């Protein structure tokens, strides 16, 4: 199946052909200079000169369009190192003119004249638009130019590291893209099996939560009791920005294997009372940090409620990506405690069967541990309690540690239920020991929950989840919650 990275390179390959067509359509222009794919120091000087020529915009709109296409073609010919050097040049040499800004700020501070103040204010506003942003904006006029800029930022994100210049460029880039990708410009589309094959192929490549391994599996996700919706931008009409997959079912789903099982009978739409959002995928890495998801879920919930008046419940079946990593750290920091003999026996039997070290952290990394009923019965209660504790833990900014929780709680959902062994696929076990969470979108409560979360950091939770949290807090105050399997050696 097509991967995200191969789809990314296919897009760039298509751009090379399209932009060659732009240069050909205006008489070909000058022949592109030959540059090394890693961008040597001499090539850097040549690119710098070319960038200045683009900014001078001599010859009118047609010439500007030609130069932008040529600059884009040169970028596309570079390898990874060359692209990084290109972006570093853009960040370093085409930032705002600091001296001019200081001068205008001083004038603004000293002026007493209203008309003069407004004039200086406008000049300052213009000066704060950096040459590098004006240069990037030129690509907007090119065919697929917006898509190129989105993918350019995806490259930039991979190079950020601790480079403050690139970080500054990225902040400006975000402001530019936020303006272009305002929610008011976006179109919601229902994607079906009858949608163009090229679009369906992109769904397979961009799916980030539950991998789609075949066309048959994709078709199952687009059956009559399933829905897929995506946001599109008018300048990227064939590229989904973000998409959500929905299952129409009779009750809140507690197991993703059943949701994805193509052999289970379809739910009658007349009996469906619940919409389960089981996968949300951001399709464009270059749009990271620009939040469409909250609008998407609410828009889709509203659309579905109009189409199916019998739908009363809107919830997710969501992953908990870093719970297992957090748990491993907890096991090291908080120690272990021996349990009663039956519990110890179940744990030790599993460790012996799997021929692994007698430590819980090791045992949970075995790919088949969840198939041992005695073991799962022992671990279900404490792990669900700890998972509730994890979802309620906060960072220094008073926001939940878990990124998926931040997203849904920020949208006004509440933590409704934790589901044991809800995803026993390899990824689900690696990320969260197979546990998944339902976030409930009560359309009458989302605004209140959102306000409480944003203003006071309140995490809305059901009583069931609160009880798990209380049990975890009570247990950990008395003694460590998880067993070591075997006592420490003297």
TATA-V553087 format. One line per field, one symbol per residue. phi: phi as a letter, one per 30 degrees, with the letter a starting at -180 (. if undefined). A space follows every 10 residues. Layout:
phi->???
This chain:
phi->.dcddddddd dddddedddd dddddcjiid ddddbddcid dddedddedd ddddddhdjj dddddddddd dddddddddd dddddedddd ddcbdddded dedddddddd dccddddddd eddddddddd eddddddddd ddeidddedd dddddeddce hcdddddddd ddeddddddd ceedcdcdbd cbdddeeddd ddeddceccb eccadddddd dcddcbbbbb cbcedbdcbd dabbcbccbc addbadeddc dddddddddd cdcbccdcab bddcddcejc cceddddddd eddddddbdd dcbbbcbcdb ecdddddedd dddcibbdcd dededddddd ddddhbddbd dddddddcdd dcedddddde dddddddddd dcdbdddice dddddedddd djdbdcaccd hdbcdedddd dbhidbbccc cdddcddddd dddddbidcd bddedddddd ddddddddae dcddibdddd
